[in-house]
Amino acid sequence: MAWVILTGVCLACLTGLGLLRWRDLRADRAEALRLQAFQPAPPRRFDPAMVADLPDPARKFFLWAIEPGAELFTVAALEMQGRFGMGNKAHPGYMPMTARQTLASPQGFVWSMRAGQGLRRMSGSDSAGGTRFWLAGLVPVARFGGTQDHRRSAFGRYAAEAVMWTPAAVLPRPGITWQGIDAETARVIIAHDGMEQAIEMTVDAEGAPQKIVFERWSNANPERQWRLQPFGAFLSAPQSFAGIRIPTHVEAGNHFGTDAYFPFFIVDVTGLRFPPPART
């Protein structure tokens, strides 16, 4: 009798975990469709006059990133592969990774990833609504979010990624302000829904972005305290997709520019498309 009860309990636990995993996947799909609905239809087309009055580094960036006449899609679906560090600077714990992402700044993002192999395989997602990771697709190992701290941290992430991967989303308009810093660096300030994020971008002589740096709200520190701290990325390997040129190699991490910098996110974008608006 005892083994029957034990078997029943195990089956109930597995069923519950399976249902929770299914709900996570369904929530990710729903969020991607919600974000896709923000795709402009029809989109405007790029005219260099749109950026003529920007500070020189910002103007050069847009002229480098967007071909004249290109459709100004602001929602992108990306595919990427690379390495994800699960450790620290001394022991990075890099795992091979593949991921998909729907990026729709300033409305949000959803990033779904798979990393590692065998019983050490990690999978899950990150979005403005929360972070959910699973071990071997069976055991939930990280579930957090739904707080103002997480929302603010996530906004910093997808605002910075918009600068890298959806330049049309950061063209000047209400809520997007560009400032010049020096001959090679410009700052964009993105404001949305009571939040604001400033991101500094350094470009080369042609306008190709070389790095971004910003103060991100984060608890990725030894004290596990939420606070502003430097985050940044080195950018390279430009490629064009439908008239939009982006850096496809990114090495990013916390404490950028300090001795504690650890690039835990090293990826190559392997695909980028601009999906049509979805009906939600």
PLY file of the C-alpha trace (Angstrom):
ply
format ascii 1.0
element vertex 280
property float x
property float y
property float z
element edge 279
property int vertex1
property int vertex2
end_header
0.00 0.00 0.00
2.82 2.39 0.85
4.31 2.13 -2.63
0.91 2.86 -4.16
0.60 6.03 -2.09
4.19 7.04 -2.93
3.58 6.45 -6.62
0.42 8.54 -6.47
2.23 11.39 -4.74
5.04 11.29 -7.32
2.58 11.30 -10.19
0.69 14.21 -8.65
3.93 16.17 -8.25
4.99 15.48 -11.83
1.57 16.46 -13.10
1.71 19.69 -11.12
5.17 20.55 -12.41
4.11 19.73 -15.95
1.11 22.01 -15.63
3.29 24.80 -14.25
5.73 24.40 -17.13
2.89 24.47 -19.64
1.56 27.68 -18.07
5.00 29.27 -18.34
5.26 28.42 -22.04
1.74 29.66 -22.69
2.50 32.93 -20.88
5.63 33.43 -22.99
3.67 32.89 -26.21
0.95 35.27 -25.10
3.48 37.96 -24.21
5.24 37.60 -27.57
1.90 38.06 -29.37
1.02 41.05 -27.19
4.31 42.71 -28.08
4.03 41.84 -31.76
0.77 43.80 -31.85
2.81 46.99 -31.39
4.43 46.56 -34.81
3.48 49.61 -36.91
1.38 48.83 -39.97
2.21 50.24 -42.32
5.59 51.40 -41.01
7.12 54.73 -41.93
10.21 54.74 -44.12
13.51 56.22 -43.07
14.48 59.66 -44.30
17.92 60.98 -43.23
16.19 64.30 -42.50
14.64 62.60 -39.45
18.03 62.67 -37.71
19.60 65.78 -39.24
19.35 67.76 -35.99
20.74 65.07 -33.67
24.19 65.27 -32.04
26.84 64.09 -34.49
27.50 60.62 -32.96
23.78 59.85 -32.86
23.21 61.14 -36.40
26.09 59.03 -37.72
24.73 55.99 -35.90
21.31 56.21 -37.53
22.77 56.86 -40.97
24.96 53.76 -40.46
22.14 51.62 -39.04
19.18 52.41 -41.33
19.24 52.57 -45.11
17.32 55.46 -46.72
13.82 54.28 -47.48
14.01 51.27 -45.13
10.80 50.39 -43.35
10.90 51.50 -39.73
9.81 48.38 -37.91
10.06 48.72 -34.13
9.29 45.12 -33.13
11.86 42.42 -33.88
12.06 38.66 -33.47
15.64 37.54 -32.88
17.44 34.23 -32.72
20.83 33.94 -31.03
23.41 31.48 -29.82
26.44 31.76 -27.60
27.42 31.30 -23.97
25.64 32.15 -20.73
27.70 32.41 -17.55
26.08 30.91 -14.47
28.98 31.71 -12.14
31.23 34.70 -11.44
34.38 36.29 -12.80
36.67 33.73 -11.14
34.50 30.77 -12.13
32.29 31.82 -15.06
30.48 28.53 -15.47
29.76 29.18 -19.12
27.10 27.03 -20.74
26.33 26.79 -24.47
23.09 28.61 -25.16
20.45 29.22 -27.81
17.64 31.71 -27.43
14.72 33.45 -29.11
13.52 36.93 -28.27
10.67 39.26 -29.12
11.81 42.84 -28.55
9.34 45.73 -28.59
10.80 48.74 -26.81
9.44 50.56 -24.89
6.55 48.15 -24.34
8.57 45.10 -23.27
10.38 41.93 -24.30
10.31 38.18 -23.81
13.51 36.12 -24.04
13.37 32.32 -24.08
16.58 30.32 -23.75
18.07 26.84 -23.51
21.54 26.30 -22.06
23.72 23.39 -21.04
23.28 19.70 -21.72
21.84 16.61 -20.09
20.78 16.89 -16.47
22.49 20.32 -16.31
20.26 21.65 -19.08
18.66 24.97 -18.17
15.67 26.45 -19.92
13.28 29.24 -19.24
12.50 32.83 -19.98
12.94 36.41 -18.89
10.52 39.29 -19.43
9.32 42.45 -17.76
6.77 40.31 -15.95
9.19 37.84 -14.39
12.05 35.38 -14.67
11.40 31.64 -14.77
14.12 29.01 -15.20
13.93 25.23 -15.09
16.51 22.48 -14.64
16.22 19.69 -17.23
12.76 21.03 -18.05
11.41 19.44 -14.85
12.55 21.31 -11.76
11.88 25.05 -11.24
15.12 26.62 -10.00
14.42 30.35 -10.33
11.08 32.12 -10.19
11.00 35.76 -9.36
9.55 38.99 -10.64
6.31 40.89 -10.36
7.99 43.61 -8.31
8.87 47.20 -9.11
12.57 46.33 -8.73
12.34 43.61 -11.39
10.26 45.82 -13.68
12.82 48.62 -13.44
15.73 46.25 -14.05
14.01 44.67 -17.05
13.30 48.10 -18.53
17.02 48.85 -18.46
17.72 45.63 -20.33
15.28 46.00 -23.18
15.86 49.74 -23.54
19.57 49.03 -24.09
18.83 46.15 -26.45
16.62 48.44 -28.52
19.65 50.66 -29.11
21.57 47.62 -30.32
18.94 45.71 -32.29
15.92 47.89 -33.17
17.28 51.33 -34.08
13.91 52.41 -35.49
12.51 52.14 -31.95
14.93 54.80 -30.67
14.52 57.41 -33.39
13.73 60.84 -31.91
10.10 61.21 -30.80
8.23 61.93 -27.57
9.86 59.78 -24.87
13.17 59.49 -26.77
15.79 62.21 -26.19
19.32 62.21 -27.64
22.21 64.20 -26.16
25.78 64.61 -27.31
28.61 63.80 -24.91
31.71 64.05 -27.09
32.75 63.42 -30.69
32.26 59.65 -30.35
29.59 59.26 -27.68
25.89 60.07 -27.46
23.34 59.48 -24.73
19.75 58.44 -25.33
17.14 58.81 -22.59
14.13 56.52 -22.98
11.05 57.33 -20.89
7.97 55.12 -20.65
5.22 54.41 -18.15
6.87 56.26 -15.28
10.33 54.79 -15.91
13.41 56.38 -17.45
16.68 54.86 -18.65
19.76 56.66 -19.98
22.14 54.71 -22.24
25.48 55.94 -23.58
26.66 54.64 -26.94
30.15 55.00 -28.43
30.50 54.82 -32.22
33.42 54.66 -34.62
34.14 57.14 -37.42
31.45 55.59 -39.64
28.81 55.49 -36.91
29.06 51.77 -36.11
28.33 51.19 -32.40
31.32 49.89 -30.44
29.90 49.73 -26.93
27.00 50.79 -24.76
27.12 51.65 -21.07
24.35 52.47 -18.63
23.46 52.48 -14.95
21.15 49.51 -14.43
18.94 48.85 -11.44
20.22 45.48 -10.28
20.88 43.19 -7.32
23.74 41.37 -9.09
26.26 42.17 -6.39
27.71 40.35 -3.36
25.25 42.09 -1.02
22.26 41.15 -3.21
20.98 44.69 -2.75
19.00 46.53 -5.40
20.91 49.58 -6.57
22.19 51.35 -9.66
25.42 49.87 -10.98
27.26 49.96 -14.31
26.22 47.52 -17.00
27.59 47.47 -20.52
28.42 45.59 -23.67
31.03 45.47 -26.39
29.49 45.30 -29.87
30.88 44.02 -33.16
30.21 41.95 -36.31
27.62 44.14 -38.06
25.11 42.58 -40.43
22.12 43.94 -42.34
18.53 42.66 -42.18
15.87 44.25 -44.39
17.74 47.54 -44.56
18.58 47.61 -40.84
22.19 47.09 -39.79
22.94 45.86 -36.27
25.91 44.50 -34.31
25.46 40.74 -34.16
28.19 39.91 -31.62
27.57 41.11 -28.06
29.59 40.60 -24.88
27.74 42.06 -21.92
27.88 42.01 -18.16
27.52 43.72 -14.82
30.04 46.15 -13.29
31.15 47.25 -16.76
34.34 49.30 -16.72
35.43 48.01 -13.28
37.69 45.20 -12.10
34.57 43.21 -11.25
33.29 43.17 -14.85
32.14 39.68 -15.84
30.69 39.17 -19.35
28.07 36.55 -18.53
26.15 37.14 -21.77
28.16 36.37 -24.94
25.98 35.89 -28.00
25.83 36.05 -31.77
22.56 37.04 -33.37
21.89 34.38 -36.01
18.58 35.73 -37.27
16.44 38.85 -37.12
13.06 39.43 -38.68
10.30 41.96 -38.30
7.01 40.09 -37.79
3.71 41.62 -38.88
1.35 42.93 -36.21
-0.42 40.15 -34.34
-4.00 40.25 -33.21
-4.27 39.79 -29.48
0 1
1 2
2 3
3 4
4 5
5 6
6 7
7 8
8 9
9 10
10 11
11 12
12 13
13 14
14 15
15 16
16 17
17 18
18 19
19 20
20 21
21 22
22 23
23 24
24 25
25 26
26 27
27 28
28 29
29 30
30 31
31 32
32 33
33 34
34 35
35 36
36 37
37 38
38 39
39 40
40 41
41 42
42 43
43 44
44 45
45 46
46 47
47 48
48 49
49 50
50 51
51 52
52 53
53 54
54 55
55 56
56 57
57 58
58 59
59 60
60 61
61 62
62 63
63 64
64 65
65 66
66 67
67 68
68 69
69 70
70 71
71 72
72 73
73 74
74 75
75 76
76 77
77 78
78 79
79 80
80 81
81 82
82 83
83 84
84 85
85 86
86 87
87 88
88 89
89 90
90 91
91 92
92 93
93 94
94 95
95 96
96 97
97 98
98 99
99 100
100 101
101 102
102 103
103 104
104 105
105 106
106 107
107 108
108 109
109 110
110 111
111 112
112 113
113 114
114 115
115 116
116 117
117 118
118 119
119 120
120 121
121 122
122 123
123 124
124 125
125 126
126 127
127 128
128 129
129 130
130 131
131 132
132 133
133 134
134 135
135 136
136 137
137 138
138 139
139 140
140 141
141 142
142 143
143 144
144 145
145 146
146 147
147 148
148 149
149 150
150 151
151 152
152 153
153 154
154 155
155 156
156 157
157 158
158 159
159 160
160 161
161 162
162 163
163 164
164 165
165 166
166 167
167 168
168 169
169 170
170 171
171 172
172 173
173 174
174 175
175 176
176 177
177 178
178 179
179 180
180 181
181 182
182 183
183 184
184 185
185 186
186 187
187 188
188 189
189 190
190 191
191 192
192 193
193 194
194 195
195 196
196 197
197 198
198 199
199 200
200 201
201 202
202 203
203 204
204 205
205 206
206 207
207 208
208 209
209 210
210 211
211 212
212 213
213 214
214 215
215 216
216 217
217 218
218 219
219 220
220 221
221 222
222 223
223 224
224 225
225 226
226 227
227 228
228 229
229 230
230 231
231 232
232 233
233 234
234 235
235 236
236 237
237 238
238 239
239 240
240 241
241 242
242 243
243 244
244 245
245 246
246 247
247 248
248 249
249 250
250 251
251 252
252 253
253 254
254 255
255 256
256 257
257 258
258 259
259 260
260 261
261 262
262 263
263 264
264 265
265 266
266 267
267 268
268 269
269 270
270 271
271 272
272 273
273 274
274 275
275 276
276 277
277 278
278 279
